[in-house]
Amino acid sequence: MPLNLDSNLLQQSPCDPYFPEFVTACVIVDKVYFQCQQRECIENVRVRLPHDCASKFEFLDVVFNPGEIINGTLIITDIPSRPNFRRVRFKVKVTFTARIRNTTTGAIENIAGELPPIQKDIVLFIPDARDEFTFKIVVETLSQSLTEPIFDDGVLIFTIGVFMIIKVVGKVQLLIPEFGFCPAPPECEEFLPTDICDEFEMEDFPPFFPPQLEDIPLGFM
C-alpha cells in the first residue's frame, strides 16, 4: 500500500518522518516528461574503401557514434485537437567508423561514414508551460550492423539497424530523500607491469612423461 506523504511536512522537517534515515534535499535535475521508442532499418549503406586497400583488406568492425538531431531540422507545432501534445519533426544524424586491416602491411584503416538522415514525424506529450520554461527534445541511439558487409567493386555494403529513444526533457527542482554526500571513493589501482618470471614461478609443474595405458579413460581409446 503506497504511503501518503505530506509534502508540507517534508519541506518543514529536515528528516523524513516515515524513513528517519533519510534527509530531504532540493535538487535541480533534467526530468523526463515523456519518452517513446522508434527503430529504423537502413539497407544499402555504402562505404568506399581506399584505393590501396580495395583488393587486400580484412573487415574488422563498425563503431557507431551517438545519434544527434541535425541543427535547424527540429520543428514543433501544436495539434489543435490534442491539448498538451505536439507534432515534432526532425532529422537524426548517425555517424560511424568502419575499421579494416590492410592484409599486406597489417595497418588498420579507419573509414568515416554517415547514415542517410533519419526523418522523424511523431506526436509527443509536451505540456503547456510558462514562457521561460524550456523543454528539450533528446535522442538516444543504439546502432548495429545487421549483416556481414558485402564487398562490391571497392565498396562495403551494410544493412544497419538503429534503435532510438526520444525524450521530452525539462529542467525542474525536485524534493528527494538523500543520505548525505557520497563517501570518498577507494584509491585508484596503480598499473604494475607483470613480471613473466613471477608468473612462471607460480605455474603448476607439468607432467614430464606420457600417460600409461591404464591412465587413459576408456572413452578416449
Secondary structure, DSSP 8 states (H G I E B T S, - for coil): ------HHHHHH-SB-SS-TT-EEEEEEEEEEEEEEEEEEEEEEEEEE--GGGTTSEEEEEEEE---EE-TT--EEEE-TTSTTEEEEEEEEE-EEEEEEEETTT--EEEEEEE---EEEEEEEE-----TT--EEEEEEEEEEE-S--EEETTEEEEEEEEEEEEEEEEEEEEEEEE-SS--------------HHHHHHHS-----S---GGGS-GGG-
